[in-house]
Amino acid sequence: MKYVLTTSDDNHVIIAEVDDRYRKQKPNEFFLSAGCLQANLQAGKFTDISDKVDYENRVWMLTEDMA
């Protein structure tokens, strides 16, 4: 698995866990390392929303987009 920083269909900033074969779908997508993801989670920048969305892997939303 790998992680991609992208925007959701409703234009929220998210990090999605994707299959290793995933290719960028949008020009504004960036691949992140697991360490980068962990640093952002520890800093409270992103919140796990995996149980709130219909997606087969884990998803984190920019915490400030949730307000």
C-alpha positions, 0 to 999 in steps of 0.5 A: 500500500501507499498513500496519496494526498488528494482532494475528495469529490466534494473538494476536501483535502484527504490522504487515501491509502491506495494499492501499490499499482495506483497511478495519479488521477489528478495533477494535484495528487502527491504520494506520501511516505508512511513517515510523512503520514504519521507526522501529520497524524501526530501533529493533528493535521489529519483525522481518520474518517475511514469508518465514515466513508465508502472506501475500501482502504483507510482515509484521513481528512484535513482536520480543518476541513471537518469544521 
